[in-house]
Amino acid sequence: MNNQVINNLYELWEQIGNITNRISKTNSYTVVSMGDSDWPNRIFNLENNAETLSKIVQLSRKENAPEMITIPKPNDLSGNPNLEFVMAQKNMALDLKLFSSTTTTNPNIKQVVTEENAISFAETASKSFGYKVDDRVINEILKNSKNIRLFTYQENNESLGCGIVFFDSRNNAGLHMIGTLPKGRGKGVGKNMTEHLLMEAKENNAKICVLHASKMGEPIYTKLGFKTYGELETYRILKEGNN
């Protein structure tokens, strides 16, 4: 199950890389270089060995690859002087047979269907997560993918939250980028978005729903029935001289 959780994320990033023509794949790693967008600007599917890591570090320092690496735990990256630990995320999954929501569809949750919606989604995601999500990337997803569905939470014509459900090649549903603006917190925006995405997953006949949670978010998803199967770590490649 842990591999299915990770593969959903990697497949999402790879699909966006293909859509935007920003992907580079080798037998040892995959790179999605998004330029002006911090998402999903990433090195992943990385072989856990010193030779591959050294190559990636040099590519990044020459600005031929992003500075962010995401890799499953356990790995050999901890303590490497060329890297800075950024965050850990729990790999979680839910058997959708166990999810039965009695709530009706929240009218505040709107699917992204226009270029204007894409701009709103990108702004909301950027403010929620503190890194740049380029609306041009979101618009390319909107135009070219049917298995990536994007949503915003609207209140009084203002976007307060966002979320993505991605149906991978196994039809596992991945929940991604569930975020809430500071002014929307405490209003149930994240909970409503999560439940809406779970309903989308069930309606699409997905059997498994997966996500990656922070340590703070893990108990919230556990209450919904998600189980933890493993962990991902993200590291930043340091510029020369920073180590």
Protein Blocks (a to p, Z undefined) as FASTA:
>chain_A
ZZmmmmmmmmmmmmmmmmnopaccdfkbccddehjambfcdcehiacdfklmmmmmmmmm
nopacfbdcdddddfkeopakbccfbdcddddddfklpccfbdcdfkbccdfbfklmmmm
mmmmmmmnopacdfklmmmmmmmockbccddddeehiafbdcdddddfkopacdehiacd
fklgonlmmmmmmmmmmmmmmmnopabdcddddfklmmmmmmnopacfbdcdddddddeh
jZZ
